[in-house]
Amino acid sequence: MPSLRWNLSLLAVLVIAFPASLFAALPTDPLVGLTNGNGKTAAGSKPSPDPQTPQSILADLHTKLSAAEKELKEAEAIVKQESAPSGETLERRALLQRLVRAYEREIDHRKSLEQAGERRQEAERRVTEWQGFPTPPPYSILMLDELRDAARSTALVIEGLQAKLALTDGFSERAQQTLAASEKDLRQASERLEAARDPAEKARLNKARDLSRLRNRAAAATATMTAANKRQIEEEAAEMRQRALLLERQIQTAAQHVVFGEQDLAKIKKQLDADQTTLENEVSRALAEHPLRQEAMAAAAATLRAAEAALPPAGARTDQRTAEIKDLADAADLTRLQFDNVNLRIDMLRHLLDVTERVRRFWEIRFEAAQTTDPVRSREAYDKIAPTLQTLQASRNYLHRQVDLLTGQISDVTAQLEQPASPSHAAHLREKVEAYRQREQLYRRMLPRIDEFAQLIERWKIEFAEQHRGLPIAARVEDWRVVGADMLHRVWEFELFAAEDTIEVDGQSITGRRSVTVGKAVRALAILIVGYWICLVIARLVERLAVKRLGIDHNLANILRQWMMVLLFAILLIVSLIYVKIPLTVFAFLGGALAIGVGFGTQTLLKNFISGILLLIERPLRLGDLIEVDGVRGRVTHIGFRSSTIREGNGMEMLIPNSNLLEKNLNNWTYSTARTRFTLRVGVAYESPTDQVRDLLLEEANRHGLVLKHPEPQVLFRDFGDNTLLFDLRFWLDIAADVDSDVVASDLRFMIAKDFAEAGIVFAFPQRDVHLKTVQPLPVQVVHPPPETGTAGLER
């Protein structure tokens, strides 16, 4: 040890004393000057600027690719020669394959990058040089729609390129991390090789370093390939942004001088007529095919039923016969699927015809709106078309779900094709896949038409919004007035329900149905309110005249007034309904309901009704009072003639008959005041200081913000218990709607537990004193555990 310590000290002195020039003469590290495919040194130093042209870079990549392909062929030859190739040999081949693919992809990316750069420059030149359309304004609305479609498609392409660029950024970051790790491994492998002294060990480490170097080459090539791909995407995105900029300028220019002429409408109708004719011809062919498919399906089903009827018992069936039945079942299933496809094709074609007709109507309405400058008429035209967008959105979602469903079915059947039960079953599965694909094509055929129609409506929405933003204030006010009046009219004419009534038409009585609308109900209600006030005045006037002029007793006059109010209100109700043409049959059901109520529920109903009147007169409870009745505690939210509503602390509302509020014990916590006293009992150990317990309880009660200071909290030493000293903390709360006594008590318990723990005061718990009988000595016996248990216990 002294000798080793002396040698280390001498080495340290020599290192310190050596001039820097001597270190420059020492052999350099094997990694210095080693570059990877990314142009970086293995040690991580920055390379010098690359003066190469794109052509020379491509030539260099082709050279590297040729060398890598040559190495790959040699590696594949070695793998074929060895009967059981080693892991290093297989990894070397995989790395060379990865290197070749990286070079090939980088060559493709660099070629595409050059082309994208040229296209971007051309797009920039067009944006700079574009000064307007070659033809003078005005411009056709069809031309404007084409420009907007192109702009929308360009925006979607840009969005896709941005997503692709974000994905490539992640690939590039992982590639750089892999490259850094491979450089680290290569450095460490070189250091281990440099430190080795044994020839065999050197040979092994030399192979390991070569493999690490190949990993580094593959990682470097992947990193540069990913960087080239990223630059290519950036160039393509820049090109598309320039195109979008040019389209935006063209749209702005065309939108200032756009016209929708009759020639444009005629051109659109001509195209729609051609589409309609094509669809009608397809519908005719599908209808002609329909009975043939139906007959084929019926024949296949009949053949299957006949074969199943001729089957021998289960024990006597042969495999061949069972297979024949399975083939017949598959054939019947296929014919049914093909028949369903024909029905679906007819439905889809008719739906396409309907969409075509709607598109035609859309263009006609749009043409009418374009010919007027009246914002009111423009709004009316827009309101006719706008609701269609929701229908189209629902149709689009349905079609997408059906396409997804069919994609899953095709995948399932394709998976079954990998291991068919028999050749005939395989043929059936292929035909089934074809039938599913035909159905999928039908749904996919609908999607573009739906999307195209939806885009037309959305585009018109944008135009409508732009037009209305440019309207003067007076026109906007008029438009708002029309919109408000239309909305009010819709609400006024909203049908609540329809009632059966006899309607007279041309002198003949016809039984029909009348609408009961919001407007009719409001008019009837207004008549009832005004009429009720008039009836009230008349009834009181009759009461006074009966007392003064006729000398009738006040109580009898009061009864007369009440009965007159009932009679006048009944007449008023009938007159109001007849005036607004609400049929009286809406109350036809009341006869049966009233008879049932009189027969079975009059006693209870009258009992609760009278109790409700007494509650309103005596007022033992009011809205908002906290009451407790029949074990239920809550706040009064409603007092009616038959029942009252109480909302419990858990938010549930309970209906309580009014008779229960009078017949059972009722506790009103807020009858005269909202202040209520509550008691919290605390038990502490006998050794606890009682004065300190009292002070702590009062302190916590006074600290709580909801506990009232007047009356002040009290602490009572309640009792000497069996195991505890009992204290009662009395405190007062203002029982408001947002105050929960249970929450306050819980808060106080938390606070008391914390303070008692800090003060060392122990809560009491049950204790028992055990007295042993000592008249005779207690027997003591030592029991030895079994050896295994004892050994285990000793080990623990």
Buried (B, 14 or more C-beta within 10 A) or exposed (E): EEEEEEEEEEEEEEEEEEEEEEEEEEEEBBBEEBEBBBBBBBEEEEEEEEEEEEEEBBEEBEEBBEEBBEBBEEBEEBBEEEEEBEEEBEBBBEBBBBBBBBBBBBBBBBBBBBBBBEBBBEBBEEBEEEEEEEEEEBBBBBBBBEBBBBBBBBBEBBEEBEEBBEEBEEBBEEBBEBBBEBBBBBBEBBBBBEEBEEEEEBEBBEBBBBBBBBBBBBBBBBBBBBBBBBBBBBBBBBBBBBBBBBBBBBBEBBBEEBEBBEEBBEEBBEEBEEBBEEBBEBBEEBEEBBEEBBEBBBEBBEEBEEBEEEEEEEEEEEEEBEBBBBBBBBBBBBBBBBBBBBEBBBEBBBBBBEBBEBBBEBBBBBBBBBEEEEBBBBBBBBEBBEEBBEEBEEBBEEBEEBBEBBEEBBEEBBEBEEEBBEEBBBBBBBBBBBBBBBBBBBBBBBBEBBEEBBBBBBBBBEBBEEBBEEBEEEBBEBBEEBEEEBEEEEEEEEEEEBBEBEBEEEEEEEEEEBBBBBBBBEBBEEBBEEBBEEBBEBBEEBBEEBBEEEEBEEEEBBEBBEEBBEEBBEEBBEBBBEEBBBBEEBBEEEEEEEEEEEEEEEEEBEBBBBBBEBBEEEEBBEEEBBBBBEEEEBBBEEBBBBBBBBBEEEEEEBEBBBBBBBEEEBEBBBBEEBBBEBEBEBBBBEEBEEEBBBBBBBEBBEEBEBBBEEEEBBBBEBEEEEEBBBBBBBBBBEBEEEBBBEEBBEBBEEBBBEBBEEBEBEBBEEEEEEEEEEEEEEEEEEEEEEEEEEEEEEEE
